[in-house]
Amino acid sequence: MATNLEFIQKFEVTGTVQTLDCDNIFSDKYDVYYLTVALKESSAGNDQWIRIRLIDNSGSVISDSEYDYAQLVMPANTSFYDTNRATGQAQILYSGIGYTDDTGNGGGLYVYNPNDSSSYTFLQAQAGSTVGNVLYGTKGISVHKSAETIRGIRFLTTAYWGSGTVSVYGVK
């Protein structure tokens, strides 16, 4: 592990769930955070994109249409595409698919300025996952277009996760 990362907390999926809240992880100690994300769906055939909403300073999950995102999808069996982009959304489409096969998925997510109430919160992600036998690489950028203090992050899916972890680090 790189020496410029300080471990903050690990969150695990327990049971079959559609959300995983990583709350009270952002503070004034760091301007940049790094999260490792590995979420596995509970049943085959769902293969849904992982989504994100931020948690504000009062503990409320932000579901207003304040998110913009863009994603480059890089499937191994065809041309790359960047059609996964949108503005004024109620959630972020994260770079990764929570899938069920045994190869697992993995990704990394940088979060910039979450504790700065005078700045937008920016996110930068990359991940690898599979759907069937096709490997997908993804890269994504996103912004929460409301200047406010953010204390946490919610991962959500339209399917169900059966296992997985998210680990949070502060970047020194």
C-alpha positions in Angstrom: 0.0 0.0 0.0 1.3 3.4 -0.9 2.6 5.4 2.1 0.7 8.5 1.1 -2.6 6.8 2.1 -4.0 6.6 5.6 -6.6 4.0 6.3 -9.9 5.4 7.7 -12.5 2.7 7.6 -13.7 -0.5 5.9 -17.4 -1.1 5.1 -18.8 -4.6 4.3 -22.0 -5.8 2.7 -23.8 -8.0 5.1 -26.9 -9.8 3.8 -28.7 -9.0 0.5 -28.9 -5.2 0.1 -29.4 -2.4 -2.5 -27.4 0.3 -0.6 -24.1 0.6 1.3 -23.6 3.8 3.3 -20.1 4.9 4.1 -21.0 7.7 6.5 -18.9 10.0 8.6 -15.7 9.4 6.6 -14.9 12.8 5.3 -13.5 15.5 7.6 -11.2 18.6 7.5 -8.2 16.4 7.9 -7.9 15.7 4.1 -8.8 17.4 0.9 -8.6 14.2 -1.1 -9.9 10.7 -0.3 -9.4 7.4 -2.1 -11.9 4.5 -1.9 -11.4 0.9 -3.1 -14.7 -0.5 -4.2 -15.6 -4.2 -4.8 -19.3 -5.0 -4.8 -20.8 -8.4 -5.9 -24.4 -8.9 -6.9 -26.4 -11.6 -5.2 -27.7 -13.4 -8.3 -26.7 -13.9 -11.9 -28.1 -11.9 -14.7 -28.5 -8.6 -13.0 -25.2 -6.9 -14.0 -26.2 -3.4 -13.0 -24.0 -0.3 -12.9 -23.1 0.8 -9.5 -24.5 4.2 -8.6 -23.5 6.9 -6.0 -25.2 9.5 -4.0 -23.4 11.7 -1.4 -24.4 12.2 2.2 -24.6 15.8 3.4 -23.4 17.2 6.8 -26.8 16.5 8.4 -26.7 12.9 7.4 -29.2 13.1 4.6 -28.6 11.3 1.4 -28.6 13.9 -1.5 -31.1 12.7 -4.1 -31.7 16.1 -5.8 -30.8 16.6 -9.4 -27.4 18.1 -8.6 -25.0 15.5 -10.2 -23.2 15.5 -13.5 -21.2 12.6 -14.8 -19.4 11.2 -17.8 -18.1 7.7 -18.3 -15.8 6.0 -20.8 -16.7 2.3 -21.2 -13.9 0.1 -22.6 -15.2 -3.4 -23.4 -12.6 -5.9 -24.5 -14.7 -7.2 -27.4 -15.7 -4.0 -29.2 -15.0 -0.3 -29.6 -14.9 2.0 -26.6 -17.8 4.4 -26.0 -18.7 7.4 -23.9 -22.5 7.5 -24.1 -22.9 7.2 -20.3 -22.9 10.9 -19.6 -25.6 13.2 -18.2 -26.2 16.4 -16.4 -28.7 17.3 -13.7 -29.1 13.8 -12.4 -30.3 12.5 -9.0 -27.3 10.1 -8.8 -23.9 9.4 -10.3 -23.3 6.4 -12.5 -20.1 4.9 -11.0 -17.4 3.2 -13.1 -18.1 -0.4 -12.3 -20.6 -3.2 -12.6 -21.4 -5.2 -9.5 -21.5 -8.7 -11.1 -21.9 -12.3 -9.8 -19.2 -14.4 -11.5 -16.2 -15.5 -9.5 -13.6 -13.2 -11.1 -14.7 -10.3 -8.8 -14.7 -6.7 -9.6 -12.5 -3.9 -8.5 -12.3 -0.2 -8.7 -10.9 3.0 -7.2 -12.6 6.3 -6.5 -11.0 9.6 -5.7 -13.2 12.2 -3.9 -12.0 15.8 -4.0 -12.9 18.6 -1.5 -15.9 16.9 0.2 -15.5 18.9 3.4 -15.1 22.3 1.7 -18.5 24.0 2.0 -17.5 26.6 -0.5 -16.6 24.2 -3.3 -18.3 21.5 -5.4 -17.3 17.9 -4.6 -15.6 16.2 -7.6 -15.1 12.4 -8.1 -12.8 10.5 -10.4 -13.2 6.7 -10.8 -11.9 3.7 -12.6 -12.9 0.1 -12.5 -12.7 -3.3 -14.0 -15.6 -5.7 -14.2 -17.2 -8.4 -16.4 -20.6 -9.1 -17.9 -20.8 -12.7 -19.0 -17.3 -13.4 -20.5 -16.6 -9.8 -21.5 -14.1 -7.7 -19.5 -15.1 -4.1 -19.1 -12.7 -1.3 -18.1 -14.4 2.0 -17.1 -13.2 5.5 -16.3 -15.5 8.2 -15.0 -15.6 11.8 -13.7 -18.5 13.4 -11.9 -19.4 16.5 -9.8 -21.9 17.3 -7.2 -23.0 20.8 -8.3 -23.9 22.2 -4.9 -21.3 23.8 -2.6 -21.8 22.2 0.7 -20.1 20.0 3.3 -20.2 16.3 2.4 -19.6 13.7 5.2 -20.2 10.4 3.4 -21.2 8.4 0.3 -23.9 5.9 -0.5 -23.4 3.2 -3.1 -26.6 1.9 -4.6 -27.9 -0.6 -7.2 -31.1 -1.4 -8.9 -30.3 -5.1 -8.3 -29.0 -6.6 -5.0 -25.5 -7.1 -3.6 -24.7 -10.2 -1.7 -21.2 -9.4 -0.7 -18.5 -6.7 -1.1 -16.3 -4.1 0.6 -15.5 -0.5 0.4 -12.3 0.8 2.1 -11.7 4.5 2.7 -8.3 6.2 2.8 -7.2 9.8 3.3 -4.6 11.0 0.8 -1.7 12.8 2.6 
